[in-house]
């Protein structure tokens, strides 16, 4: 018998990464540590099952310009525009 291990969220509450779009600045971190860094989102890549759901982000580190791919669930905050 298979077991569903998915997270159960209250109705109306969406994960933060669903709101991320290219051009936004985000904070990327890990819940298990205090390490975090800020990045600009360059590209949003959708999933295989549903291309409208973001699974990967191509980001540029704001400190050194390094471009890398990160999983969508490591985005902890969206930095508001001034």
The first five atom37 places (N, CA, C, CB, O) and aatype in JSON, in Angstrom:
{
  "aatype": [20, 20, 20, 20, 20, 20, 20, 20, 20, 20, 20, 20, 20, 20, 20, 20, 20, 20, 20, 20, 20, 20, 20, 20, 20, 20, 20, 20, 20, 20, 20, 20, 20, 20, 20, 20, 20, 20, 20, 20, 20, 20, 20, 20, 20, 20, 20, 20, 20, 20, 20, 20, 20, 20, 20, 20, 20, 20, 20, 20, 20, 20, 20, 20, 20, 20, 20, 20, 20, 20, 20, 20, 20, 20, 20, 20, 20, 20, 20, 20, 20, 20],
  "atom_mask": [
    [1, 1, 1, 1, 1],
    [1, 1, 1, 1, 1],
    [1, 1, 1, 1, 1],
    [1, 1, 1, 1, 1],
    [1, 1, 1, 1, 1],
    [1, 1, 1, 1, 1],
    [1, 1, 1, 1, 1],
    [1, 1, 1, 1, 1],
    [1, 1, 1, 1, 1],
    [1, 1, 1, 1, 1],
    [1, 1, 1, 1, 1],
    [1, 1, 1, 1, 1],
    [1, 1, 1, 1, 1],
    [1, 1, 1, 1, 1],
    [1, 1, 1, 1, 1],
    [1, 1, 1, 1, 1],
    [1, 1, 1, 1, 1],
    [1, 1, 1, 1, 1],
    [1, 1, 1, 1, 1],
    [1, 1, 1, 1, 1],
    [1, 1, 1, 1, 1],
    [1, 1, 1, 1, 1],
    [1, 1, 1, 1, 1],
    [1, 1, 1, 1, 1],
    [1, 1, 1, 1, 1],
    [1, 1, 1, 1, 1],
    [1, 1, 1, 1, 1],
    [1, 1, 1, 1, 1],
    [1, 1, 1, 1, 1],
    [1, 1, 1, 1, 1],
    [1, 1, 1, 1, 1],
    [1, 1, 1, 1, 1],
    [1, 1, 1, 1, 1],
    [1, 1, 1, 1, 1],
    [1, 1, 1, 1, 1],
    [1, 1, 1, 1, 1],
    [1, 1, 1, 1, 1],
    [1, 1, 1, 1, 1],
    [1, 1, 1, 1, 1],
    [1, 1, 1, 1, 1],
    [1, 1, 1, 1, 1],
    [1, 1, 1, 1, 1],
    [1, 1, 1, 1, 1],
    [1, 1, 1, 1, 1],
    [1, 1, 1, 1, 1],
    [1, 1, 1, 1, 1],
    [1, 1, 1, 1, 1],
    [1, 1, 1, 1, 1],
    [1, 1, 1, 1, 1],
    [1, 1, 1, 1, 1],
    [1, 1, 1, 1, 1],
    [1, 1, 1, 1, 1],
    [1, 1, 1, 1, 1],
    [1, 1, 1, 1, 1],
    [1, 1, 1, 1, 1],
    [1, 1, 1, 1, 1],
    [1, 1, 1, 1, 1],
    [1, 1, 1, 1, 1],
    [1, 1, 1, 1, 1],
    [1, 1, 1, 1, 1],
    [1, 1, 1, 1, 1],
    [1, 1, 1, 1, 1],
    [1, 1, 1, 1, 1],
    [1, 1, 1, 1, 1],
    [1, 1, 1, 1, 1],
    [1, 1, 1, 1, 1],
    [1, 1, 1, 1, 1],
    [1, 1, 1, 1, 1],
    [1, 1, 1, 1, 1],
    [1, 1, 1, 1, 1],
    [1, 1, 1, 1, 1],
    [1, 1, 1, 1, 1],
    [1, 1, 1, 1, 1],
    [1, 1, 1, 1, 1],
    [1, 1, 1, 1, 1],
    [1, 1, 1, 1, 1],
    [1, 1, 1, 1, 1],
    [1, 1, 1, 1, 1],
    [1, 1, 1, 1, 1],
    [1, 1, 1, 1, 1],
    [1, 1, 1, 1, 1],
    [1, 1, 1, 1, 1]
  ],
  "atom_positions": [
    [[0.84, -1.16, 0.0], [0.0, 0.0, 0.0], [0.9, 1.24, 0.0], [-0.97, -0.01, 1.22], [1.86, 1.31, 0.76]],
    [[0.58, 2.2, -0.85], [1.36, 3.43, -0.87], [0.81, 4.42, 0.16], [1.34, 4.06, -2.28], [-0.37, 4.4, 0.5]],
    [[1.7, 5.28, 0.63], [1.35, 6.26, 1.65], [1.63, 7.64, 1.09], [2.13, 6.01, 2.98], [2.7, 7.88, 0.52]],
    [[0.69, 8.55, 1.24], [0.87, 9.93, 0.79], [1.58, 10.72, 1.88], [-0.49, 10.59, 0.43], [1.04, 10.9, 2.97]],
    [[2.8, 11.19, 1.59], [3.6, 11.94, 2.55], [3.58, 13.44, 2.27], [5.03, 11.43, 2.55], [4.42, 14.17, 2.79]],
    [[2.65, 13.9, 1.46], [2.6, 15.31, 1.12], [2.17, 16.15, 2.32], [1.66, 15.55, -0.06], [1.53, 15.66, 3.25]],
    [[2.54, 17.42, 2.27], [2.16, 18.35, 3.34], [0.69, 18.73, 3.19], [3.05, 19.62, 3.31], [0.19, 18.89, 2.08]],
    [[0.02, 18.86, 4.3], [-1.36, 19.31, 4.3], [-1.37, 20.76, 4.73], [-2.26, 18.42, 5.23], [-0.95, 21.1, 5.84]],
    [[-1.87, 21.62, 3.84], [-1.92, 23.05, 4.14], [-3.38, 23.47, 4.28], [-1.21, 23.89, 3.02], [-4.26, 22.92, 3.61]],
    [[-3.64, 24.44, 5.15], [-4.99, 24.96, 5.25], [-5.44, 25.56, 3.92], [-5.08, 26.01, 6.38], [-4.61, 26.05, 3.15]],
    [[-6.73, 25.53, 3.65], [-7.23, 26.11, 2.4], [-6.87, 27.58, 2.32], [-8.75, 25.92, 2.29], [-6.95, 28.31, 3.31]],
    [[-6.49, 28.0, 1.13], [-6.17, 29.41, 0.91], [-4.72, 29.76, 1.2], [-7.05, 30.25, 1.74], [-4.29, 30.87, 0.87]],
    [[-3.94, 28.87, 1.8], [-2.52, 29.15, 2.09], [-1.67, 28.46, 1.04], [-2.13, 28.67, 3.53], [-1.68, 27.24, 0.93]],
    [[-0.94, 29.26, 0.28], [-0.08, 28.72, -0.77], [1.38, 28.83, -0.37], [-0.34, 29.44, -2.1], [1.75, 29.74, 0.38]],
    [[2.21, 27.93, -0.85], [3.65, 28.06, -0.59], [4.18, 29.36, -1.21], [4.42, 26.85, -1.15], [3.69, 29.81, -2.24]],
    [[5.18, 29.93, -0.58], [5.74, 31.21, -1.03], [6.28, 31.15, -2.45], [6.84, 31.65, -0.08], [6.12, 32.1, -3.21]],
    [[6.91, 30.04, -2.82], [7.56, 29.98, -4.12], [6.58, 30.06, -5.3], [8.35, 28.71, -4.23], [7.0, 30.32, -6.42]],
    [[5.29, 29.85, -5.06], [4.32, 29.98, -6.14], [4.14, 31.43, -6.57], [2.99, 29.39, -5.71], [3.63, 31.69, -7.66]],
    [[4.54, 32.37, -5.73], [4.39, 33.8, -6.05], [5.62, 34.39, -6.72], [4.09, 34.57, -4.79], [5.59, 35.54, -7.16]],
    [[6.71, 33.64, -6.8], [7.97, 34.16, -7.34], [7.91, 34.24, -8.86], [9.16, 33.28, -6.9], [7.47, 33.29, -9.52]],
    [[8.35, 35.36, -9.4], [8.41, 35.6, -10.84], [9.8, 36.11, -11.2], [7.31, 36.61, -11.3], [10.52, 36.62, -10.33]],
    [[10.17, 35.99, -12.47], [11.44, 36.51, -12.94], [11.48, 38.02, -12.71], [11.66, 36.17, -14.44], [10.5, 38.72, -12.94]],
    [[12.62, 38.5, -12.25], [12.79, 39.92, -11.96], [12.68, 40.25, -10.48], [11.79, 40.71, -12.71], [13.05, 41.34, -10.06]],
    [[12.17, 39.33, -9.7], [12.06, 39.55, -8.25], [13.4, 39.28, -7.56], [10.96, 38.65, -7.65], [14.25, 38.56, -8.08]],
    [[13.55, 39.87, -6.39], [14.69, 39.58, -5.52], [14.18, 38.73, -4.37], [15.39, 40.9, -5.01], [13.16, 39.05, -3.75]],
    [[14.9, 37.65, -4.07], [14.46, 36.71, -3.05], [15.58, 36.4, -2.07], [13.96, 35.41, -3.7], [16.76, 36.61, -2.37]],
    [[15.2, 35.91, -0.91], [16.15, 35.41, 0.08], [16.12, 33.89, -0.02], [15.81, 35.9, 1.55], [15.06, 33.27, 0.0]],
    [[17.3, 33.3, -0.13], [17.42, 31.85, -0.23], [18.13, 31.35, 1.01], [18.18, 31.43, -1.53], [19.21, 31.84, 1.36]],
    [[17.54, 30.39, 1.66], [18.11, 29.9, 2.89], [17.7, 28.48, 3.18], [17.73, 30.77, 4.03], [17.05, 27.81, 2.39]],
    [[18.11, 28.05, 4.35], [17.82, 26.7, 4.8], [17.2, 26.81, 6.19], [19.11, 25.8, 4.82], [17.72, 27.53, 7.04]],
    [[16.11, 26.12, 6.41], [15.44, 26.19, 7.71], [16.3, 25.63, 8.83], [14.13, 25.44, 7.66], [16.1, 25.96, 10.0]],
    [[17.26, 24.78, 8.5], [18.07, 24.12, 9.52], [19.28, 24.94, 9.97], [18.54, 22.81, 9.0], [19.96, 24.54, 10.92]],
    [[19.55, 26.06, 9.32], [20.7, 26.87, 9.71], [20.39, 28.34, 9.52], [21.96, 26.47, 8.9], [19.33, 28.71, 8.99]],
    [[21.32, 29.18, 9.95], [21.15, 30.62, 9.8], [21.79, 31.15, 8.53], [21.73, 31.34, 10.99], [21.84, 32.36, 8.33]],
    [[22.29, 30.28, 7.67], [22.9, 30.71, 6.41], [21.81, 31.11, 5.42], [23.79, 29.58, 5.82], [20.84, 30.39, 5.22]],
    [[22.0, 32.28, 4.81], [21.07, 32.74, 3.8], [21.81, 33.67, 2.86], [19.85, 33.44, 4.43], [22.88, 34.17, 3.2]],
    [[21.25, 33.9, 1.69], [21.83, 34.83, 0.72], [20.71, 35.4, -0.15], [22.9, 34.13, -0.15], [19.63, 34.83, -0.25]],
    [[21.0, 36.53, -0.76], [20.01, 37.24, -1.56], [20.33, 37.05, -3.04], [19.97, 38.74, -1.18], [21.5, 37.06, -3.44]],
    [[19.29, 36.89, -3.84], [19.5, 36.66, -5.26], [18.39, 37.29, -6.08], [19.6, 35.17, -5.56], [17.26, 37.45, -5.61]],
    [[18.72, 37.63, -7.32], [17.74, 38.1, -8.29], [17.3, 36.91, -9.14], [18.32, 39.26, -9.18], [18.14, 36.15, -9.62]],
    [[16.0, 36.75, -9.34], [15.49, 35.64, -10.12], [15.58, 36.0, -11.6], [14.02, 35.31, -9.72], [15.02, 37.01, -12.05]],
    [[16.29, 35.16, -12.36], [16.46, 35.39, -13.79], [15.46, 34.62, -14.63], [17.86, 35.03, -14.21], [14.95, 35.11, -15.63]],
    [[15.17, 33.38, -14.19], [14.28, 32.51, -14.96], [13.56, 31.58, -14.0], [15.08, 31.7, -16.02], [14.12, 31.12, -13.01]],
    [[12.3, 31.3, -14.31], [11.5, 30.37, -13.53], [11.19, 29.16, -14.41], [10.18, 31.04, -13.0], [10.65, 29.32, -15.51]],
    [[11.54, 27.97, -13.93], [11.33, 26.75, -14.7], [10.2, 25.94, -14.08], [12.63, 25.91, -14.78], [10.19, 25.71, -12.87]],
    [[9.26, 25.5, -14.89], [8.12, 24.75, -14.4], [8.41, 23.27, -14.28], [6.95, 24.95, -15.31], [9.43, 22.78, -14.77]],
    [[7.51, 22.58, -13.62], [7.68, 21.15, -13.39], [7.23, 20.32, -14.58], [6.92, 20.74, -12.17], [6.6, 20.83, -15.5]],
    [[7.57, 19.03, -14.56], [7.2, 18.13, -15.64], [5.71, 17.8, -15.62], [8.02, 16.85, -15.55], [5.09, 17.66, -16.68]],
    [[5.14, 17.68, -14.44], [3.71, 17.34, -14.35], [2.83, 18.53, -14.68], [3.39, 16.84, -12.96], [1.8, 18.38, -15.34]],
    [[3.23, 19.71, -14.21], [2.47, 20.92, -14.49], [3.46, 22.06, -14.71], [1.48, 21.26, -13.31], [4.03, 22.57, -13.75]],
    [[3.67, 22.47, -15.96], [4.65, 23.51, -16.27], [4.36, 24.87, -15.64], [4.75, 23.68, -17.74], [5.23, 25.74, -15.59]],
    [[3.12, 25.06, -15.15], [2.77, 26.33, -14.52], [3.24, 26.42, -13.08], [1.27, 26.55, -14.58], [3.25, 27.5, -12.5]],
    [[3.64, 25.3, -12.49], [4.11, 25.27, -11.1], [5.64, 25.34, -11.11], [3.6, 23.98, -10.36], [6.29, 24.44, -11.64]],
    [[6.21, 26.39, -10.52], [7.67, 26.52, -10.54], [8.35, 25.47, -9.65], [8.08, 27.92, -10.08], [7.92, 25.2, -8.52]],
    [[9.41, 24.88, -10.19], [10.18, 23.91, -9.41], [11.64, 24.33, -9.28], [10.1, 22.53, -10.05], [12.29, 23.99, -8.29]],
    [[12.15, 25.07, -10.25], [13.54, 25.54, -10.22], [13.59, 27.01, -10.59], [14.42, 24.71, -11.18], [12.81, 27.49, -11.42]],
    [[14.52, 27.72, -9.96], [14.76, 29.12, -10.3], [16.22, 29.28, -10.7], [14.41, 30.05, -9.11], [17.11, 28.76, -10.04]],
    [[16.45, 30.01, -11.8], [17.81, 30.41, -12.13], [18.0, 31.78, -11.51], [18.08, 30.42, -13.71], [17.25, 32.72, -11.81]],
    [[18.99, 31.89, -10.64], [19.18, 33.12, -9.87], [20.61, 33.62, -10.0], [18.82, 32.91, -8.41], [21.53, 32.86, -10.3]],
    [[20.77, 34.92, -9.75], [22.09, 35.55, -9.71], [22.3, 36.09, -8.3], [22.21, 36.7, -10.78], [21.52, 36.91, -7.82]],
    [[23.35, 35.64, -7.65], [23.71, 36.1, -6.31], [23.99, 37.6, -6.38], [24.95, 35.32, -5.74], [24.79, 38.03, -7.22]],
    [[23.36, 38.41, -5.52], [23.55, 39.86, -5.57], [24.93, 40.28, -5.08], [22.47, 40.55, -4.75], [25.38, 41.38, -5.42]],
    [[25.61, 39.46, -4.3], [26.93, 39.83, -3.78], [28.04, 39.64, -4.81], [27.24, 39.01, -2.56], [28.87, 40.53, -4.99]],
    [[28.05, 38.5, -5.49], [29.17, 38.23, -6.4], [28.75, 37.94, -7.84], [29.96, 37.07, -5.88], [29.62, 37.72, -8.69]],
    [[27.45, 37.92, -8.13], [26.97, 37.73, -9.49], [26.95, 36.29, -9.97], [27.81, 38.51, -10.4], [26.66, 36.03, -11.14]],
    [[27.25, 35.35, -9.09], [27.25, 33.94, -9.47], [25.84, 33.53, -9.89], [27.75, 33.06, -8.3], [24.87, 33.8, -9.19]],
    [[25.75, 32.87, -11.04], [24.46, 32.39, -11.55], [24.37, 30.91, -11.27], [24.29, 32.7, -13.07], [25.3, 30.15, -11.58]],
    [[23.24, 30.5, -10.69], [23.04, 29.08, -10.38], [21.56, 28.75, -10.38], [23.67, 28.73, -9.02], [20.71, 29.63, -10.37]],
    [[21.27, 27.45, -10.39], [19.91, 26.96, -10.29], [19.65, 26.53, -8.87], [19.65, 25.79, -11.27], [20.51, 25.9, -8.25]],
    [[18.47, 26.87, -8.33], [18.1, 26.46, -6.98], [16.69, 25.88, -7.02], [18.18, 27.66, -5.98], [15.88, 26.24, -7.86]],
    [[16.42, 24.97, -6.1], [15.08, 24.41, -5.96], [14.14, 25.49, -5.42], [15.08, 23.16, -5.02], [14.54, 26.33, -4.62]],
    [[12.92, 25.45, -5.87], [11.95, 26.48, -5.49], [11.68, 26.53, -4.0], [10.67, 26.26, -6.23], [11.4, 27.6, -3.46]],
    [[11.74, 25.4, -3.33], [11.37, 25.38, -1.91], [12.43, 25.96, -0.98], [11.08, 23.98, -1.5], [12.19, 26.04, 0.22]],
    [[13.6, 26.37, -1.49], [14.6, 27.0, -0.62], [14.42, 28.51, -0.54], [16.0, 26.68, -1.12], [15.15, 29.19, 0.19]],
    [[13.45, 29.05, -1.27], [13.14, 30.49, -1.18], [12.36, 30.72, 0.1], [12.33, 30.99, -2.44], [11.28, 30.16, 0.29]],
    [[12.92, 31.55, 0.98], [12.28, 31.8, 2.28], [11.53, 33.12, 2.33], [13.3, 31.76, 3.37], [10.57, 33.25, 3.09]],
    [[11.96, 34.11, 1.54], [11.32, 35.43, 1.56], [11.38, 36.06, 0.17], [12.01, 36.36, 2.6], [12.28, 35.76, -0.62]],
    [[10.43, 36.92, -0.13], [10.48, 37.76, -1.32], [10.77, 39.16, -0.84], [9.14, 37.69, -2.15], [10.08, 39.68, 0.04]],
    [[11.8, 39.79, -1.4], [12.19, 41.15, -0.99], [11.28, 42.14, -1.72], [13.73, 41.43, -1.31], [11.22, 42.14, -2.95]],
    [[10.57, 42.98, -0.97], [9.66, 43.95, -1.61], [10.44, 45.03, -2.38], [8.75, 44.6, -0.55], [11.56, 45.39, -2.01]],
    [[9.83, 45.52, -3.43], [10.45, 46.63, -4.2], [10.24, 47.93, -3.45], [9.86, 46.72, -5.63], [9.24, 48.11, -2.76]],
    [[11.19, 48.83, -3.6], [11.08, 50.14, -2.93], [10.26, 51.1, -3.73], [12.46, 50.73, -2.68], [10.08, 52.25, -3.32]]
  ]
}
